[in-house]
Amino acid sequence: MTISREEFDQIFTAISNWGRWGQDDQRGTLNLITPKRVSAATALVRRGRSVSLSYLLSKAADIDNPKPMLHYMSRLTLGVSGEPTMNEDFIGLDYHGKLVTHVDALCHVAYSGRLYNDVESLRVVTGAGATFGAVTSFEDGIVSRGVLLDMPRHLGVDWVEPGLGLAPVQLEAAASSEGVVVGEGDVLLVRTGHAVRRSKLGPWNPDQISAGVDLSCFPWLHARGVAVLGSDADTDARPSPVRARGDRHGHAAPRQYEPRPALRDLHGRGPLGVPVCHRAAAGPWRHRLAYQPARHLLSREPGVRMTAALLATTIAGSLPKPAWLARPATLWAPWLLAPELLAEGQRDAVLAALKEQEAAEIDVVTDGEQSRQHFVHGFLEHIQGIDFSRRSH
């Protein structure tokens, strides 16, 4: 079934929460999670068992993971004197990756250039970050009753096929079979079996086709007062049923008032997607759910005037090599990795150098000369006839 842009706008208007909690509100439907509901969710705990829902971060690039996690050891005890010695590592990632556990903040989706509460997107979201609707709007965490609807289990299949949109009647039937009623302030988790299909058939591009809830579910969610919608894949089915829409979030706008955690692999004993889930003794379908987003500086401090750069910036020379790649502060430092691991280690070091330059807002980035040992001899070692065993320095 497809609908027109006009019909889509009618749904948008009918379920919009703009202005419901005031024009300055940045929490949206999280306002439905009252202290009374948090207390009630806490009372669901019987066994006190914590189950992690977070996806395992992957360093492997694929069609559904084009920006894999960057990970390297930034400090090792190798060759270090004195006590104690320490190990440390660095992790960098694209928070919105398909294989990364994350939550879509209210500044994520704009419709006709407007964010939640009719805020102009270009005014509050810039290259420096967001000053409205960022994840810091719920930096103290989300705690409420979680309701898990296991759709493959209810439908008697291994997974919901990509492209299939789940209808309200199917969600209602699944909830009824589990003995739960979706209510106000709930965190609704809809499992599609995405990870099971991926493990058996291989990855695909979920931006083009994925299972999820149908557009008709959003009035249903609105009527029941669902505070947060999550899934083990994209929450909404793709492709979009709205004609003449070319964006990736084909029908994201009606639910842009809902923070949406991207859950992964809600299957077996270790459902993956939101950091911590406590299951009630009454069964796995009702539980106390707690989510704590990462806290970080998303924008410039108020009052700091930002001006355009007059000249493009770059770096000259080499950046320091990680201590696990070569010995620091040593001329012609030998490589510390085995020959079969050296090329991959050098690539990781280059990626780290690029990330550091991006974080410093360098305009023209370089590889930081992470794959050569000396700023002069690095060129000469590729020329025949030079005896490097007799170099004096």
C-alpha positions as CSV (number, residue, x, y, z in Angstrom):
1,M,0.0,0.0,0.0
2,T,1.2,3.5,-0.9
3,I,0.0,6.9,0.2
4,S,0.3,10.4,-1.1
5,R,2.4,13.2,0.4
6,E,-0.9,14.9,1.4
7,E,-2.1,11.8,3.3
8,F,1.2,11.6,5.0
9,D,1.0,15.2,6.1
10,Q,-2.5,14.6,7.5
11,I,-1.0,11.8,9.7
12,F,1.8,14.0,10.7
13,T,-0.6,16.8,11.9
14,A,-2.9,14.4,13.7
15,I,-0.2,12.8,15.9
16,S,2.2,15.8,16.3
17,N,3.3,16.6,19.8
18,W,4.6,20.1,18.9
19,G,3.8,22.5,21.7
20,R,2.3,19.8,23.9
21,W,4.9,20.3,26.7
22,G,5.8,23.9,25.8
23,Q,7.7,25.5,23.0
24,D,11.1,25.1,24.8
25,D,10.6,21.4,25.5
26,Q,13.4,19.1,24.2
27,R,12.3,15.7,25.7
28,G,9.2,15.0,23.6
29,T,7.4,11.8,24.6
30,L,9.9,11.2,27.4
31,N,7.7,13.5,29.4
32,L,5.3,10.6,29.5
33,I,7.7,8.7,31.8
34,T,6.8,10.2,35.1
35,P,8.4,9.4,38.5
36,K,5.4,7.3,39.3
37,R,5.9,5.2,36.2
38,V,9.7,4.9,36.9
39,S,8.8,3.6,40.4
40,A,6.3,1.1,39.0
41,A,8.9,-0.2,36.5
42,T,11.3,-0.7,39.3
43,A,8.7,-2.8,41.1
44,L,8.7,-5.2,38.2
45,V,12.2,-6.5,39.2
46,R,12.0,-9.9,40.8
47,R,15.3,-11.8,40.1
48,G,17.5,-8.7,39.8
49,R,19.2,-10.1,36.7
50,S,20.8,-7.6,34.3
51,V,21.0,-8.4,30.6
52,S,23.0,-6.3,28.2
53,L,21.3,-5.4,25.0
54,S,24.2,-3.7,23.4
55,Y,25.5,-4.8,20.0
56,L,29.1,-6.1,19.7
57,L,31.0,-3.4,17.9
58,S,32.6,-4.6,14.7
59,K,35.8,-3.6,13.0
60,A,34.8,-5.3,9.7
61,A,33.5,-3.2,6.9
62,D,30.4,-4.4,5.0
63,I,27.4,-3.2,3.1
64,D,25.6,-2.6,6.4
65,N,28.7,-1.4,8.2
66,P,30.5,1.1,5.8
67,K,32.1,3.0,8.7
68,P,33.4,0.2,11.1
69,M,34.6,0.8,14.5
70,L,38.2,2.1,14.9
71,H,40.0,0.5,17.7
72,Y,43.7,0.4,18.7
73,M,45.8,0.1,21.9
74,S,47.0,3.6,22.8
75,R,49.3,2.3,25.6
76,L,50.9,-1.1,26.2
77,T,53.2,-2.4,29.0
78,L,55.6,-3.7,26.3
79,G,59.1,-2.4,26.9
80,V,58.0,0.0,29.7
81,S,60.0,0.1,32.9
82,G,58.8,0.9,36.4
83,E,55.8,-0.2,38.2
84,P,52.9,-0.3,37.8
85,T,52.5,-0.6,34.0
86,M,49.3,0.2,32.2
87,N,47.3,-0.8,29.1
88,E,44.8,1.6,27.5
89,D,42.8,1.6,24.3
90,F,41.0,4.0,21.9
91,I,37.6,3.5,20.3
92,G,36.1,5.6,17.6
93,L,32.9,5.0,15.8
94,D,30.0,6.4,13.8
95,Y,27.2,6.5,16.4
96,H,24.5,6.0,13.8
97,G,25.9,2.9,12.2
98,K,23.6,0.0,11.5
99,L,25.7,-2.3,13.6
100,V,26.0,0.2,16.5
101,T,23.7,0.4,19.4
102,H,22.4,4.0,19.5
103,V,19.4,6.2,20.1
104,D,18.1,8.8,17.6
105,A,17.9,12.1,19.3
106,L,15.1,14.6,18.5
107,C,17.6,16.7,16.4
108,H,18.2,13.7,14.1
109,V,15.2,13.9,11.7
110,A,13.9,17.1,10.1
111,Y,10.7,17.4,8.0
112,S,10.4,20.3,5.6
113,G,13.4,21.8,7.4
114,R,11.8,21.7,10.8
115,L,12.7,19.6,13.9
116,Y,10.4,18.7,16.9
117,N,8.5,21.7,18.2
118,D,8.8,23.5,14.9
119,V,12.5,24.4,15.4
120,E,14.4,25.3,12.3
121,S,17.0,22.5,11.8
122,L,19.7,24.7,10.1
123,R,19.6,27.2,13.0
124,V,20.3,24.7,15.8
125,V,22.3,21.9,14.1
126,T,25.6,23.0,12.6
127,G,29.1,21.5,12.0
128,A,29.8,22.2,15.6
129,G,26.9,20.0,16.9
130,A,23.4,20.5,18.1
131,T,22.1,23.1,20.5
132,F,18.5,21.7,20.5
133,G,17.2,18.2,20.9
134,A,20.5,16.4,21.5
135,V,20.9,13.2,23.5
136,T,22.0,15.4,26.4
137,S,18.2,16.1,26.7
138,F,18.0,12.8,28.5
139,E,21.6,12.6,29.9
140,D,20.3,11.3,33.2
141,G,19.1,8.2,31.5
142,I,15.8,6.6,30.5
143,V,14.1,4.2,33.0
144,S,10.6,2.9,32.4
145,R,8.7,-0.3,31.8
146,G,9.9,-2.1,28.7
147,V,7.6,-4.2,26.6
148,L,9.1,-6.7,24.1
149,L,7.0,-7.9,21.2
150,D,8.8,-10.9,19.6
151,M,7.2,-10.8,16.1
152,P,9.0,-13.8,14.6
153,R,7.9,-15.9,17.6
154,H,4.3,-14.7,17.2
155,L,4.2,-15.2,13.5
156,G,6.0,-18.6,13.6
157,V,8.9,-17.6,11.4
158,D,12.7,-17.2,11.9
159,W,12.5,-13.5,10.9
160,V,10.2,-10.9,9.5
161,E,11.2,-10.5,5.8
162,P,12.8,-7.1,4.9
163,G,10.3,-4.8,3.3
164,L,7.4,-6.1,5.3
165,G,5.6,-3.5,7.4
166,L,4.0,-4.8,10.6
167,A,0.4,-3.6,11.1
168,P,-1.2,-2.4,14.4
169,V,-3.4,-5.5,14.5
170,Q,-0.3,-7.7,14.4
171,L,1.3,-5.7,17.3
172,E,-1.9,-6.0,19.3
173,A,-2.1,-9.8,18.7
174,A,1.5,-10.3,19.7
175,A,1.0,-8.3,22.9
176,S,-2.2,-10.2,23.7
177,S,-0.4,-13.6,23.2
178,E,2.3,-12.4,25.6
179,G,-0.3,-11.2,28.2
180,V,0.7,-7.6,28.1
181,V,-1.0,-4.3,27.3
182,V,1.0,-1.5,25.7
183,G,0.5,1.6,27.8
184,E,1.5,5.2,28.4
185,G,5.2,5.7,29.2
186,D,6.2,2.3,27.9
187,V,9.5,1.6,26.0
188,L,8.2,-0.6,23.2
189,L,10.8,-3.0,21.7
190,V,9.7,-4.7,18.4
191,R,11.9,-7.7,17.5
192,T,12.1,-8.6,13.7
193,G,14.9,-11.2,13.8
194,H,17.2,-8.9,11.8
195,A,20.4,-10.4,13.2
196,V,19.2,-14.0,12.7
197,R,18.6,-13.4,9.0
198,R,22.0,-11.7,8.7
199,S,23.8,-14.6,10.3
200,K,22.1,-17.1,8.0
201,L,21.9,-15.2,4.7
202,G,24.6,-12.5,5.0
203,P,24.4,-8.7,5.2
204,W,22.3,-6.5,3.0
205,N,21.7,-2.8,2.8
206,P,18.9,-1.9,5.3
207,D,18.8,1.6,4.0
208,Q,17.1,0.2,0.9
209,I,14.9,-2.5,2.4
210,S,14.2,-3.6,6.0
211,A,11.4,-4.9,8.2
212,G,9.7,-2.8,10.8
213,V,6.4,-1.2,11.8
214,D,4.1,0.1,9.1
215,L,3.2,3.8,8.9
216,S,-0.3,2.9,10.2
217,C,1.3,2.0,13.5
218,F,2.2,5.5,14.4
219,P,-1.3,6.7,15.3
220,W,-1.6,3.4,17.3
221,L,1.6,4.3,19.2
222,H,0.5,7.8,19.7
223,A,-2.9,6.7,21.1
224,R,-1.3,4.4,23.6
225,G,1.3,7.0,24.8
226,V,4.4,5.0,23.9
227,A,7.4,7.0,25.1
228,V,10.2,5.2,23.2
229,L,10.1,2.9,20.1
230,G,13.0,0.5,19.6
231,S,13.8,-2.4,17.4
232,D,16.6,-4.8,16.4
233,A,16.6,-3.1,13.0
234,D,15.2,0.2,11.6
235,T,12.0,0.8,13.5
236,D,10.0,1.5,10.3
237,A,9.7,-0.7,7.3
238,R,11.6,0.3,4.1
239,P,11.1,1.2,1.3
240,S,8.8,4.0,2.3
241,P,5.1,3.7,1.4
242,V,4.9,7.5,0.8
243,R,5.0,8.3,-2.9
244,A,7.5,10.8,-4.2
245,R,9.8,10.6,-1.2
246,G,13.5,10.1,-1.8
247,D,14.9,10.3,1.7
248,R,16.1,7.4,3.8
249,H,13.6,7.9,6.6
250,G,10.6,7.6,4.4
251,H,8.1,8.1,7.2
252,A,10.2,9.2,10.2
253,A,8.7,12.6,10.6
254,P,5.5,11.6,12.4
255,R,7.6,9.9,15.1
256,Q,10.4,12.5,15.4
257,Y,9.0,13.3,18.9
258,E,10.1,9.8,20.0
259,P,13.7,9.0,20.9
260,R,14.4,5.7,19.1
261,P,17.0,3.3,20.4
262,A,18.3,1.0,17.7
263,L,18.3,-2.4,19.2
264,R,20.2,-5.3,17.8
265,D,19.7,-9.1,18.0
266,L,16.8,-9.3,20.5
267,H,17.2,-13.1,20.3
268,G,18.3,-15.8,22.7
269,R,19.7,-15.1,26.2
270,G,21.5,-11.9,25.2
271,P,19.2,-9.5,23.4
272,L,21.3,-6.7,22.0
273,G,20.5,-3.0,21.6
274,V,19.9,-0.9,24.8
275,P,22.6,-1.1,27.5
276,V,20.7,-2.7,30.4
277,C,17.4,-4.6,30.7
278,H,16.1,-6.3,33.8
279,R,13.5,-9.0,33.2
280,A,10.6,-9.6,35.5
281,A,9.8,-13.0,37.0
282,A,6.4,-12.9,35.3
283,G,8.1,-13.4,32.0
284,P,10.4,-11.8,29.5
285,W,7.8,-9.6,27.9
286,R,7.5,-7.0,30.8
287,H,10.7,-5.7,32.4
288,R,12.4,-2.7,33.8
289,L,14.4,-1.1,31.1
290,A,17.3,1.4,31.7
291,Y,19.1,3.3,29.0
292,Q,22.1,5.7,29.6
293,P,23.3,7.6,26.5
294,A,26.8,8.8,26.2
295,R,27.5,12.3,27.5
296,H,29.7,14.6,25.4
297,L,30.0,18.2,24.3
298,L,27.8,18.6,21.3
299,S,28.2,22.3,20.7
300,R,30.2,25.4,21.5
301,E,29.9,27.0,24.9
302,P,27.2,29.8,24.8
303,G,28.6,33.2,24.2
304,V,31.6,31.9,22.1
305,R,31.6,33.7,18.8
306,M,32.3,31.4,15.8
307,T,34.0,33.0,12.8
308,A,34.9,31.6,9.4
309,A,38.5,30.5,8.8
310,L,40.5,32.8,6.6
311,L,42.9,30.1,5.5
312,A,42.6,26.3,5.1
313,T,44.6,24.5,7.8
314,T,46.9,21.4,7.5
315,I,49.8,19.8,9.2
316,A,53.5,19.7,8.3
317,G,55.7,16.7,9.1
318,S,54.9,13.5,11.0
319,L,52.4,12.9,13.8
320,P,53.6,10.8,16.8
321,K,53.1,7.1,16.2
322,P,51.0,5.0,18.7
323,A,53.2,3.3,21.3
324,W,52.0,-0.1,20.2
325,L,53.2,0.6,16.6
326,A,56.7,2.0,17.2
327,R,58.8,3.1,20.2
328,P,58.0,6.8,21.1
329,A,60.6,9.5,20.9
330,T,63.1,7.2,19.2
331,L,64.9,8.1,15.9
332,W,64.3,5.3,13.3
333,A,62.2,3.5,15.9
334,P,61.8,-0.2,15.0
335,W,58.3,-1.5,14.3
336,L,56.8,-3.3,17.3
337,L,54.3,-5.5,15.4
338,A,55.0,-8.8,13.7
339,P,55.5,-8.5,9.9
340,E,52.2,-10.2,9.2
341,L,50.4,-7.6,11.4
342,L,52.4,-4.5,10.4
343,A,50.3,-3.4,7.4
344,E,47.0,-3.6,9.3
345,G,48.6,-1.8,12.3
346,Q,49.9,1.0,10.0
347,R,46.4,1.4,8.5
348,D,44.9,1.6,12.0
349,A,47.4,4.3,12.9
350,V,46.6,6.3,9.8
351,L,42.9,6.1,10.6
352,A,43.6,7.3,14.2
353,A,45.7,10.2,12.7
354,L,42.8,11.1,10.4
355,K,40.4,11.1,13.3
356,E,42.6,13.3,15.4
357,Q,42.9,15.8,12.6
358,E,39.1,15.8,12.1
359,A,38.6,16.3,15.8
360,A,40.9,19.3,15.6
361,E,38.9,20.6,12.6
362,I,42.0,20.4,10.2
363,D,40.8,21.3,6.7
364,V,43.4,19.3,4.7
365,V,44.3,16.1,6.5
366,T,47.3,13.8,5.9
367,D,48.2,10.2,6.9
368,G,50.5,11.6,9.6
369,E,53.4,9.6,8.0
370,Q,52.4,6.6,10.1
371,S,53.8,4.0,7.7
372,R,57.4,5.2,7.4
373,Q,60.2,5.2,10.0
374,H,62.2,8.3,9.0
375,F,61.4,11.5,7.2
376,V,64.4,11.2,4.8
377,H,65.4,7.6,4.8
378,G,61.7,6.6,4.2
379,F,62.2,7.8,0.6
380,L,65.7,6.4,0.2
381,E,64.9,2.9,1.3
382,H,63.0,2.3,-1.9
383,I,66.1,3.2,-4.0
384,Q,68.5,0.4,-5.0
385,G,72.2,0.6,-4.3
386,I,71.9,2.2,-0.8
387,D,73.5,0.2,2.1
388,F,71.2,1.0,5.0
389,S,73.2,-1.3,7.3
390,R,76.0,1.4,7.3
391,R,73.8,4.4,8.1
392,S,75.3,6.6,10.9
393,H,72.1,8.1,12.1
